[in-house]
Amino acid sequence: MPRSNRPRRPKDSGRRGRGRGSSGSGSDSGGSGGGGPAFDPERALFGTARREQRRDGEWLVRPLSGAAASKTYRCPGCHQEIPPGTPHLVAWPAEEPIGAFGGIHDRRHWHTGCWKRH
């Protein structure tokens, strides 16, 4: 009989859905009994913000994947456009109360290299 090119199902066939590993670890996407954190689509797309200290103060910085970058932005470091689909960083001041919420007017989209030189 010819071999199938489809991947094998995990031994834990009681779970529904594809792309989940066969281990029963805490990487469950929510639901009952998993014990792990629930799947957060925003965190998966946009990542988590980290604090960084720069000459002009403390910033919250979050990397954006190319898939999540759907608009054109202008980098404040080089003043060039960041086209859709280009991975880059979003940074905003970490001071309260705006830093806690990341006010949309305070967010700046940077090329990764430009941010590192900033």
Backbone hydrogen bonds in HBPLUS format (Angstrom, degrees):
<---DONOR---> <-ACCEPTOR-->    atom                        ^
c    i                          cat <-CA-CA->   ^        H-A-AA   ^      H-
h    n   atom  resd res      DA  || num        DHA   H-A  angle D-A-AA Bond
n    s   type  num  typ     dist DA aas  dist angle  dist       angle   num
A0015-ARG N   A0012-ASP O   3.47 MM   3  6.43 175.1  2.47 122.8 123.6     1
A0044-ALA N   A0040-ASP O   3.01 MM   4  6.29 152.6  2.09 152.3 161.0     2
A0045-LEU N   A0041-PRO O   2.97 MM   4  6.17 154.9  2.03 147.8 153.5     3
A0046-PHE N   A0042-GLU O   2.78 MM   4  5.76 167.0  1.79 153.4 158.1     4
A0047-GLY N   A0043-ARG O   2.74 MM   4  4.65 140.2  1.90 124.0 131.1     5
A0050-ARG N   A0061-VAL O   2.78 MM  11  5.27 155.6  1.84 143.1 148.9     6
A0061-VAL N   A0050-ARG O   2.75 MM  11  5.27 162.7  1.78 153.6 159.4     7
A0052-GLU N   A0059-TRP O   2.79 MM   7  5.23 156.4  1.85 152.8 159.1     8
A0059-TRP N   A0052-GLU O   2.77 MM   7  5.23 166.6  1.79 158.1 162.8     9
A0054-ARG N   A0057-GLY O   2.83 MM   3  5.27 162.2  1.86 148.7 154.8    10
A0057-GLY N   A0054-ARG O   3.11 MM   3  5.27 161.5  2.15 116.6 115.5    11
A0094-ALA N   A0058-GLU O   2.96 MM  36  5.51 165.5  1.98 138.2 133.9    12
A0060-LEU N   A0092-TRP O   2.82 MM  32  5.47 170.7  1.83 170.8 172.0    13
A0092-TRP N   A0060-LEU O   3.01 MM  32  5.47 150.2  2.10 148.0 157.4    14
A0062-ARG N   A0090-VAL O   2.82 MM  28  5.25 159.8  1.86 154.9 161.8    15
A0090-VAL N   A0062-ARG O   2.85 MM  28  5.25 156.4  1.90 146.3 154.2    16
A0064-LEU N   A0088-HIS O   2.71 MM  24  5.37 164.2  1.73 172.0 166.2    17
A0088-HIS N   A0064-LEU O   3.14 MM  24  5.37 146.7  2.25 137.7 147.8    18
A0068-ALA N   A0065-SER O   3.13 MM   3  5.29 131.3  2.38  99.9 112.2    19
A0069-ALA N   A0066-GLY O   3.31 MM   3  5.15 142.8  2.45  93.8 104.0    20
A0085-GLY N   A0069-ALA O   2.75 MM  16  5.13 153.8  1.81 139.7 148.8    21
A0073-TYR N   A0082-ILE O   3.09 MM   9  5.03 159.6  2.14 135.6 140.7    22
A0082-ILE N   A0073-TYR O   2.58 MM   9  5.03 157.4  1.63 153.8 155.5    23
A0075-CYS N   A0080-GLN O   2.94 MM   5  5.67 164.8  1.96 167.8 162.7    24
A0079-HIS N   A0075-CYS O   2.80 MM   4  5.04 133.9  2.01 140.4 151.9    25
A0086-THR N   A0083-PRO O   3.27 MM   3  5.93 141.8  2.42 143.3 142.8    26
A0089-LEU N   A0110-TRP O   2.94 MM  21  5.19 172.4  1.94 159.2 160.8    27
A0110-TRP N   A0089-LEU O   2.81 MM  21  5.19 159.4  1.85 147.7 154.8    28
A0091-ALA N   A0108-ARG O   2.84 MM  17  5.31 161.6  1.88 152.2 157.8    29
A0108-ARG N   A0091-ALA O   2.80 MM  17  5.31 149.8  1.89 149.1 159.4    30
A0099-GLY N   A0095-GLU O   2.54 MM   4  4.86 154.8  1.60 169.7 162.3    31
A0101-PHE N   A0098-ILE O   3.04 MM   3  5.40 133.3  2.26 106.7 118.7    32
A0102-GLY N   A0098-ILE O   2.64 MM   4  5.60 134.6  1.84 155.2 170.8    33
A0106-ASP N   A0103-GLY O   2.88 MM   3  5.37 151.2  1.96 115.7 125.0    34
A0115-TRP N   A0111-HIS O   3.00 MM   4  6.26 157.3  2.05 156.4 162.4    35
A0116-LYS N   A0112-THR O   3.10 MM   4  6.38 155.4  2.17 146.6 153.1    36
A0117-ARG N   A0113-GLY O   3.12 MM   4  6.39 144.2  2.26 142.9 151.9    37
A0118-HIS N   A0114-CYS O   3.05 MM   4  6.15 121.2  2.41 136.2 151.4    38
A0118-HIS N   A0115-TRP O   3.09 MM   3  4.94 140.5  2.25  95.7 107.5    39
